[in-house]
Amino acid sequence: MQNRWKALAALFLGAILQLGCTTTPVTPARPANVPERAMWIGGSDGGVWVELHATAGQASTVDAKVYADVSGEPLFQGKLAAEPPGAVLPPLHDASSFGGWDGTALLLKDGRRLARSE
């Protein structure tokens, strides 16, 4: 009988721990100065707002604007080029393709990046 209570207690504790460890990505409130077109790239520990547009005549380059998560302060505005050069770009309005911003490049979840292009 005592073993059954221990097993039941272990199951209950496991279920509580599992619920406590599950996180749901949270998109913070959009600052007033961040355009509606900008998508949230990040997680519960922070991130950035990113606005991307295809660059005419340049298949692996995008025009980008990156804004700070809470203040909406512009962090970057310019061109980002796919690395490796000539790589196919992910869908530009699908935040699930992007992993984060490292200050110089937009990281893609598949290991590639869109880096500053001068």
MODELLER restraints for C-alpha pairs under 7 A, 6 or more apart:
rsr = mdl.restraints
at = mdl.atoms
rsr.add(forms.Gaussian(group=physical.xy_distance, feature=features.Distance(at['CA:25:A'], at['CA:43:A']), mean=5.54, stdev=0.5))
rsr.add(forms.Gaussian(group=physical.xy_distance, feature=features.Distance(at['CA:25:A'], at['CA:44:A']), mean=6.03, stdev=0.5))
rsr.add(forms.Gaussian(group=physical.xy_distance, feature=features.Distance(at['CA:26:A'], at['CA:43:A']), mean=6.40, stdev=0.5))
rsr.add(forms.Gaussian(group=physical.xy_distance, feature=features.Distance(at['CA:26:A'], at['CA:44:A']), mean=5.78, stdev=0.5))
rsr.add(forms.Gaussian(group=physical.xy_distance, feature=features.Distance(at['CA:27:A'], at['CA:40:A']), mean=6.53, stdev=0.5))
rsr.add(forms.Gaussian(group=physical.xy_distance, feature=features.Distance(at['CA:31:A'], at['CA:70:A']), mean=6.50, stdev=0.5))
rsr.add(forms.Gaussian(group=physical.xy_distance, feature=features.Distance(at['CA:31:A'], at['CA:71:A']), mean=6.25, stdev=0.5))
rsr.add(forms.Gaussian(group=physical.xy_distance, feature=features.Distance(at['CA:31:A'], at['CA:72:A']), mean=5.38, stdev=0.5))
rsr.add(forms.Gaussian(group=physical.xy_distance, feature=features.Distance(at['CA:33:A'], at['CA:72:A']), mean=6.02, stdev=0.5))
rsr.add(forms.Gaussian(group=physical.xy_distance, feature=features.Distance(at['CA:34:A'], at['CA:72:A']), mean=5.71, stdev=0.5))
rsr.add(forms.Gaussian(group=physical.xy_distance, feature=features.Distance(at['CA:37:A'], at['CA:51:A']), mean=6.23, stdev=0.5))
rsr.add(forms.Gaussian(group=physical.xy_distance, feature=features.Distance(at['CA:38:A'], at['CA:49:A']), mean=5.68, stdev=0.5))
rsr.add(forms.Gaussian(group=physical.xy_distance, feature=features.Distance(at['CA:38:A'], at['CA:50:A']), mean=4.93, stdev=0.5))
rsr.add(forms.Gaussian(group=physical.xy_distance, feature=features.Distance(at['CA:38:A'], at['CA:51:A']), mean=4.25, stdev=0.5))
rsr.add(forms.Gaussian(group=physical.xy_distance, feature=features.Distance(at['CA:39:A'], at['CA:49:A']), mean=5.41, stdev=0.5))
rsr.add(forms.Gaussian(group=physical.xy_distance, feature=features.Distance(at['CA:39:A'], at['CA:50:A']), mean=5.29, stdev=0.5))
rsr.add(forms.Gaussian(group=physical.xy_distance, feature=features.Distance(at['CA:39:A'], at['CA:51:A']), mean=6.39, stdev=0.5))
rsr.add(forms.Gaussian(group=physical.xy_distance, feature=features.Distance(at['CA:39:A'], at['CA:95:A']), mean=6.41, stdev=0.5))
rsr.add(forms.Gaussian(group=physical.xy_distance, feature=features.Distance(at['CA:40:A'], at['CA:48:A']), mean=6.01, stdev=0.5))
rsr.add(forms.Gaussian(group=physical.xy_distance, feature=features.Distance(at['CA:40:A'], at['CA:49:A']), mean=4.66, stdev=0.5))
rsr.add(forms.Gaussian(group=physical.xy_distance, feature=features.Distance(at['CA:40:A'], at['CA:50:A']), mean=6.45, stdev=0.5))
rsr.add(forms.Gaussian(group=physical.xy_distance, feature=features.Distance(at['CA:40:A'], at['CA:95:A']), mean=6.83, stdev=0.5))
rsr.add(forms.Gaussian(group=physical.xy_distance, feature=features.Distance(at['CA:41:A'], at['CA:47:A']), mean=5.61, stdev=0.5))
rsr.add(forms.Gaussian(group=physical.xy_distance, feature=features.Distance(at['CA:41:A'], at['CA:48:A']), mean=5.48, stdev=0.5))
rsr.add(forms.Gaussian(group=physical.xy_distance, feature=features.Distance(at['CA:41:A'], at['CA:49:A']), mean=6.09, stdev=0.5))
rsr.add(forms.Gaussian(group=physical.xy_distance, feature=features.Distance(at['CA:41:A'], at['CA:50:A']), mean=6.93, stdev=0.5))
rsr.add(forms.Gaussian(group=physical.xy_distance, feature=features.Distance(at['CA:41:A'], at['CA:95:A']), mean=6.14, stdev=0.5))
rsr.add(forms.Gaussian(group=physical.xy_distance, feature=features.Distance(at['CA:41:A'], at['CA:98:A']), mean=6.59, stdev=0.5))
rsr.add(forms.Gaussian(group=physical.xy_distance, feature=features.Distance(at['CA:41:A'], at['CA:99:A']), mean=6.67, stdev=0.5))
rsr.add(forms.Gaussian(group=physical.xy_distance, feature=features.Distance(at['CA:41:A'], at['CA:100:A']), mean=5.70, stdev=0.5))
rsr.add(forms.Gaussian(group=physical.xy_distance, feature=features.Distance(at['CA:42:A'], at['CA:48:A']), mean=6.34, stdev=0.5))
rsr.add(forms.Gaussian(group=physical.xy_distance, feature=features.Distance(at['CA:42:A'], at['CA:99:A']), mean=6.74, stdev=0.5))
rsr.add(forms.Gaussian(group=physical.xy_distance, feature=features.Distance(at['CA:42:A'], at['CA:100:A']), mean=5.70, stdev=0.5))
rsr.add(forms.Gaussian(group=physical.xy_distance, feature=features.Distance(at['CA:46:A'], at['CA:69:A']), mean=6.72, stdev=0.5))
rsr.add(forms.Gaussian(group=physical.xy_distance, feature=features.Distance(at['CA:47:A'], at['CA:69:A']), mean=5.66, stdev=0.5))
rsr.add(forms.Gaussian(group=physical.xy_distance, feature=features.Distance(at['CA:47:A'], at['CA:100:A']), mean=6.61, stdev=0.5))
rsr.add(forms.Gaussian(group=physical.xy_distance, feature=features.Distance(at['CA:48:A'], at['CA:66:A']), mean=6.61, stdev=0.5))
rsr.add(forms.Gaussian(group=physical.xy_distance, feature=features.Distance(at['CA:48:A'], at['CA:67:A']), mean=5.71, stdev=0.5))
rsr.add(forms.Gaussian(group=physical.xy_distance, feature=features.Distance(at['CA:48:A'], at['CA:68:A']), mean=5.16, stdev=0.5))
rsr.add(forms.Gaussian(group=physical.xy_distance, feature=features.Distance(at['CA:48:A'], at['CA:69:A']), mean=4.63, stdev=0.5))
rsr.add(forms.Gaussian(group=physical.xy_distance, feature=features.Distance(at['CA:48:A'], at['CA:101:A']), mean=6.97, stdev=0.5))
rsr.add(forms.Gaussian(group=physical.xy_distance, feature=features.Distance(at['CA:49:A'], at['CA:66:A']), mean=5.73, stdev=0.5))
rsr.add(forms.Gaussian(group=physical.xy_distance, feature=features.Distance(at['CA:49:A'], at['CA:67:A']), mean=4.97, stdev=0.5))
rsr.add(forms.Gaussian(group=physical.xy_distance, feature=features.Distance(at['CA:49:A'], at['CA:68:A']), mean=6.44, stdev=0.5))
rsr.add(forms.Gaussian(group=physical.xy_distance, feature=features.Distance(at['CA:49:A'], at['CA:69:A']), mean=6.12, stdev=0.5))
rsr.add(forms.Gaussian(group=physical.xy_distance, feature=features.Distance(at['CA:50:A'], at['CA:65:A']), mean=5.77, stdev=0.5))
rsr.add(forms.Gaussian(group=physical.xy_distance, feature=features.Distance(at['CA:50:A'], at['CA:66:A']), mean=4.61, stdev=0.5))
rsr.add(forms.Gaussian(group=physical.xy_distance, feature=features.Distance(at['CA:50:A'], at['CA:67:A']), mean=6.36, stdev=0.5))
rsr.add(forms.Gaussian(group=physical.xy_distance, feature=features.Distance(at['CA:51:A'], at['CA:64:A']), mean=5.65, stdev=0.5))
rsr.add(forms.Gaussian(group=physical.xy_distance, feature=features.Distance(at['CA:51:A'], at['CA:65:A']), mean=5.14, stdev=0.5))
rsr.add(forms.Gaussian(group=physical.xy_distance, feature=features.Distance(at['CA:51:A'], at['CA:66:A']), mean=6.52, stdev=0.5))
rsr.add(forms.Gaussian(group=physical.xy_distance, feature=features.Distance(at['CA:52:A'], at['CA:62:A']), mean=6.37, stdev=0.5))
rsr.add(forms.Gaussian(group=physical.xy_distance, feature=features.Distance(at['CA:52:A'], at['CA:63:A']), mean=5.75, stdev=0.5))
rsr.add(forms.Gaussian(group=physical.xy_distance, feature=features.Distance(at['CA:52:A'], at['CA:64:A']), mean=4.67, stdev=0.5))
rsr.add(forms.Gaussian(group=physical.xy_distance, feature=features.Distance(at['CA:52:A'], at['CA:65:A']), mean=6.70, stdev=0.5))
rsr.add(forms.Gaussian(group=physical.xy_distance, feature=features.Distance(at['CA:52:A'], at['CA:92:A']), mean=6.10, stdev=0.5))
rsr.add(forms.Gaussian(group=physical.xy_distance, feature=features.Distance(at['CA:53:A'], at['CA:62:A']), mean=5.60, stdev=0.5))
rsr.add(forms.Gaussian(group=physical.xy_distance, feature=features.Distance(at['CA:53:A'], at['CA:63:A']), mean=5.15, stdev=0.5))
rsr.add(forms.Gaussian(group=physical.xy_distance, feature=features.Distance(at['CA:53:A'], at['CA:64:A']), mean=6.55, stdev=0.5))
rsr.add(forms.Gaussian(group=physical.xy_distance, feature=features.Distance(at['CA:54:A'], at['CA:61:A']), mean=6.87, stdev=0.5))
rsr.add(forms.Gaussian(group=physical.xy_distance, feature=features.Distance(at['CA:54:A'], at['CA:62:A']), mean=4.74, stdev=0.5))
rsr.add(forms.Gaussian(group=physical.xy_distance, feature=features.Distance(at['CA:54:A'], at['CA:63:A']), mean=6.25, stdev=0.5))
rsr.add(forms.Gaussian(group=physical.xy_distance, feature=features.Distance(at['CA:55:A'], at['CA:61:A']), mean=5.87, stdev=0.5))
rsr.add(forms.Gaussian(group=physical.xy_distance, feature=features.Distance(at['CA:55:A'], at['CA:62:A']), mean=4.95, stdev=0.5))
rsr.add(forms.Gaussian(group=physical.xy_distance, feature=features.Distance(at['CA:55:A'], at['CA:63:A']), mean=5.87, stdev=0.5))
rsr.add(forms.Gaussian(group=physical.xy_distance, feature=features.Distance(at['CA:60:A'], at['CA:81:A']), mean=5.88, stdev=0.5))
rsr.add(forms.Gaussian(group=physical.xy_distance, feature=features.Distance(at['CA:60:A'], at['CA:82:A']), mean=5.41, stdev=0.5))
rsr.add(forms.Gaussian(group=physical.xy_distance, feature=features.Distance(at['CA:60:A'], at['CA:86:A']), mean=5.52, stdev=0.5))
rsr.add(forms.Gaussian(group=physical.xy_distance, feature=features.Distance(at['CA:60:A'], at['CA:87:A']), mean=6.18, stdev=0.5))
rsr.add(forms.Gaussian(group=physical.xy_distance, feature=features.Distance(at['CA:60:A'], at['CA:88:A']), mean=6.19, stdev=0.5))
rsr.add(forms.Gaussian(group=physical.xy_distance, feature=features.Distance(at['CA:60:A'], at['CA:89:A']), mean=5.97, stdev=0.5))
rsr.add(forms.Gaussian(group=physical.xy_distance, feature=features.Distance(at['CA:61:A'], at['CA:79:A']), mean=6.58, stdev=0.5))
rsr.add(forms.Gaussian(group=physical.xy_distance, feature=features.Distance(at['CA:61:A'], at['CA:80:A']), mean=5.62, stdev=0.5))
rsr.add(forms.Gaussian(group=physical.xy_distance, feature=features.Distance(at['CA:61:A'], at['CA:81:A']), mean=4.31, stdev=0.5))
rsr.add(forms.Gaussian(group=physical.xy_distance, feature=features.Distance(at['CA:61:A'], at['CA:82:A']), mean=6.22, stdev=0.5))
rsr.add(forms.Gaussian(group=physical.xy_distance, feature=features.Distance(at['CA:62:A'], at['CA:79:A']), mean=5.57, stdev=0.5))
rsr.add(forms.Gaussian(group=physical.xy_distance, feature=features.Distance(at['CA:62:A'], at['CA:80:A']), mean=5.34, stdev=0.5))
rsr.add(forms.Gaussian(group=physical.xy_distance, feature=features.Distance(at['CA:62:A'], at['CA:81:A']), mean=6.47, stdev=0.5))
rsr.add(forms.Gaussian(group=physical.xy_distance, feature=features.Distance(at['CA:63:A'], at['CA:78:A']), mean=5.70, stdev=0.5))
rsr.add(forms.Gaussian(group=physical.xy_distance, feature=features.Distance(at['CA:63:A'], at['CA:79:A']), mean=4.60, stdev=0.5))
rsr.add(forms.Gaussian(group=physical.xy_distance, feature=features.Distance(at['CA:63:A'], at['CA:80:A']), mean=6.40, stdev=0.5))
rsr.add(forms.Gaussian(group=physical.xy_distance, feature=features.Distance(at['CA:64:A'], at['CA:77:A']), mean=5.67, stdev=0.5))
rsr.add(forms.Gaussian(group=physical.xy_distance, feature=features.Distance(at['CA:64:A'], at['CA:78:A']), mean=5.52, stdev=0.5))
rsr.add(forms.Gaussian(group=physical.xy_distance, feature=features.Distance(at['CA:64:A'], at['CA:79:A']), mean=5.87, stdev=0.5))
rsr.add(forms.Gaussian(group=physical.xy_distance, feature=features.Distance(at['CA:64:A'], at['CA:80:A']), mean=6.59, stdev=0.5))
rsr.add(forms.Gaussian(group=physical.xy_distance, feature=features.Distance(at['CA:65:A'], at['CA:76:A']), mean=5.63, stdev=0.5))
rsr.add(forms.Gaussian(group=physical.xy_distance, feature=features.Distance(at['CA:65:A'], at['CA:77:A']), mean=4.45, stdev=0.5))
rsr.add(forms.Gaussian(group=physical.xy_distance, feature=features.Distance(at['CA:65:A'], at['CA:78:A']), mean=6.73, stdev=0.5))
rsr.add(forms.Gaussian(group=physical.xy_distance, feature=features.Distance(at['CA:66:A'], at['CA:74:A']), mean=6.01, stdev=0.5))
rsr.add(forms.Gaussian(group=physical.xy_distance, feature=features.Distance(at['CA:66:A'], at['CA:75:A']), mean=5.42, stdev=0.5))
rsr.add(forms.Gaussian(group=physical.xy_distance, feature=features.Distance(at['CA:66:A'], at['CA:76:A']), mean=5.06, stdev=0.5))
rsr.add(forms.Gaussian(group=physical.xy_distance, feature=features.Distance(at['CA:66:A'], at['CA:77:A']), mean=6.48, stdev=0.5))
rsr.add(forms.Gaussian(group=physical.xy_distance, feature=features.Distance(at['CA:67:A'], at['CA:73:A']), mean=5.36, stdev=0.5))
rsr.add(forms.Gaussian(group=physical.xy_distance, feature=features.Distance(at['CA:67:A'], at['CA:74:A']), mean=4.43, stdev=0.5))
rsr.add(forms.Gaussian(group=physical.xy_distance, feature=features.Distance(at['CA:67:A'], at['CA:75:A']), mean=5.26, stdev=0.5))
rsr.add(forms.Gaussian(group=physical.xy_distance, feature=features.Distance(at['CA:68:A'], at['CA:74:A']), mean=6.37, stdev=0.5))
rsr.add(forms.Gaussian(group=physical.xy_distance, feature=features.Distance(at['CA:68:A'], at['CA:75:A']), mean=6.31, stdev=0.5))
rsr.add(forms.Gaussian(group=physical.xy_distance, feature=features.Distance(at['CA:79:A'], at['CA:116:A']), mean=6.04, stdev=0.5))
rsr.add(forms.Gaussian(group=physical.xy_distance, feature=features.Distance(at['CA:79:A'], at['CA:117:A']), mean=5.32, stdev=0.5))
rsr.add(forms.Gaussian(group=physical.xy_distance, feature=features.Distance(at['CA:80:A'], at['CA:114:A']), mean=5.23, stdev=0.5))
rsr.add(forms.Gaussian(group=physical.xy_distance, feature=features.Distance(at['CA:80:A'], at['CA:115:A']), mean=4.93, stdev=0.5))
rsr.add(forms.Gaussian(group=physical.xy_distance, feature=features.Distance(at['CA:80:A'], at['CA:116:A']), mean=4.58, stdev=0.5))
rsr.add(forms.Gaussian(group=physical.xy_distance, feature=features.Distance(at['CA:80:A'], at['CA:117:A']), mean=5.17, stdev=0.5))
rsr.add(forms.Gaussian(group=physical.xy_distance, feature=features.Distance(at['CA:81:A'], at['CA:114:A']), mean=5.02, stdev=0.5))
rsr.add(forms.Gaussian(group=physical.xy_distance, feature=features.Distance(at['CA:81:A'], at['CA:115:A']), mean=5.32, stdev=0.5))
rsr.add(forms.Gaussian(group=physical.xy_distance, feature=features.Distance(at['CA:81:A'], at['CA:116:A']), mean=6.37, stdev=0.5))
rsr.add(forms.Gaussian(group=physical.xy_distance, feature=features.Distance(at['CA:81:A'], at['CA:117:A']), mean=5.61, stdev=0.5))
rsr.add(forms.Gaussian(group=physical.xy_distance, feature=features.Distance(at['CA:82:A'], at['CA:89:A']), mean=6.77, stdev=0.5))
rsr.add(forms.Gaussian(group=physical.xy_distance, feature=features.Distance(at['CA:82:A'], at['CA:113:A']), mean=6.02, stdev=0.5))
rsr.add(forms.Gaussian(group=physical.xy_distance, feature=features.Distance(at['CA:82:A'], at['CA:114:A']), mean=4.48, stdev=0.5))
rsr.add(forms.Gaussian(group=physical.xy_distance, feature=features.Distance(at['CA:82:A'], at['CA:115:A']), mean=6.51, stdev=0.5))
rsr.add(forms.Gaussian(group=physical.xy_distance, feature=features.Distance(at['CA:83:A'], at['CA:112:A']), mean=6.07, stdev=0.5))
rsr.add(forms.Gaussian(group=physical.xy_distance, feature=features.Distance(at['CA:83:A'], at['CA:113:A']), mean=5.49, stdev=0.5))
rsr.add(forms.Gaussian(group=physical.xy_distance, feature=features.Distance(at['CA:83:A'], at['CA:114:A']), mean=6.03, stdev=0.5))
rsr.add(forms.Gaussian(group=physical.xy_distance, feature=features.Distance(at['CA:83:A'], at['CA:115:A']), mean=6.96, stdev=0.5))
rsr.add(forms.Gaussian(group=physical.xy_distance, feature=features.Distance(at['CA:90:A'], at['CA:97:A']), mean=6.56, stdev=0.5))
rsr.add(forms.Gaussian(group=physical.xy_distance, feature=features.Distance(at['CA:97:A'], at['CA:108:A']), mean=5.89, stdev=0.5))
rsr.add(forms.Gaussian(group=physical.xy_distance, feature=features.Distance(at['CA:97:A'], at['CA:109:A']), mean=5.76, stdev=0.5))
rsr.add(forms.Gaussian(group=physical.xy_distance, feature=features.Distance(at['CA:98:A'], at['CA:107:A']), mean=5.91, stdev=0.5))
rsr.add(forms.Gaussian(group=physical.xy_distance, feature=features.Distance(at['CA:98:A'], at['CA:108:A']), mean=4.32, stdev=0.5))
rsr.add(forms.Gaussian(group=physical.xy_distance, feature=features.Distance(at['CA:98:A'], at['CA:109:A']), mean=5.39, stdev=0.5))
rsr.add(forms.Gaussian(group=physical.xy_distance, feature=features.Distance(at['CA:99:A'], at['CA:107:A']), mean=5.28, stdev=0.5))
rsr.add(forms.Gaussian(group=physical.xy_distance, feature=features.Distance(at['CA:99:A'], at['CA:108:A']), mean=5.21, stdev=0.5))
rsr.add(forms.Gaussian(group=physical.xy_distance, feature=features.Distance(at['CA:99:A'], at['CA:109:A']), mean=5.05, stdev=0.5))
rsr.add(forms.Gaussian(group=physical.xy_distance, feature=features.Distance(at['CA:100:A'], at['CA:106:A']), mean=5.90, stdev=0.5))
rsr.add(forms.Gaussian(group=physical.xy_distance, feature=features.Distance(at['CA:100:A'], at['CA:107:A']), mean=5.26, stdev=0.5))
rsr.add(forms.Gaussian(group=physical.xy_distance, feature=features.Distance(at['CA:101:A'], at['CA:107:A']), mean=5.99, stdev=0.5))
rsr.add(forms.Gaussian(group=physical.xy_distance, feature=features.Distance(at['CA:104:A'], at['CA:115:A']), mean=6.20, stdev=0.5))
rsr.add(forms.Gaussian(group=physical.xy_distance, feature=features.Distance(at['CA:104:A'], at['CA:116:A']), mean=6.10, stdev=0.5))
rsr.add(forms.Gaussian(group=physical.xy_distance, feature=features.Distance(at['CA:105:A'], at['CA:113:A']), mean=6.25, stdev=0.5))
rsr.add(forms.Gaussian(group=physical.xy_distance, feature=features.Distance(at['CA:105:A'], at['CA:114:A']), mean=5.42, stdev=0.5))
rsr.add(forms.Gaussian(group=physical.xy_distance, feature=features.Distance(at['CA:105:A'], at['CA:115:A']), mean=4.19, stdev=0.5))
rsr.add(forms.Gaussian(group=physical.xy_distance, feature=features.Distance(at['CA:105:A'], at['CA:116:A']), mean=6.14, stdev=0.5))
rsr.add(forms.Gaussian(group=physical.xy_distance, feature=features.Distance(at['CA:106:A'], at['CA:113:A']), mean=5.62, stdev=0.5))
rsr.add(forms.Gaussian(group=physical.xy_distance, feature=features.Distance(at['CA:106:A'], at['CA:114:A']), mean=5.03, stdev=0.5))
rsr.add(forms.Gaussian(group=physical.xy_distance, feature=features.Distance(at['CA:106:A'], at['CA:115:A']), mean=6.40, stdev=0.5))
rsr.add(forms.Gaussian(group=physical.xy_distance, feature=features.Distance(at['CA:107:A'], at['CA:113:A']), mean=4.51, stdev=0.5))
rsr.add(forms.Gaussian(group=physical.xy_distance, feature=features.Distance(at['CA:107:A'], at['CA:114:A']), mean=6.45, stdev=0.5))
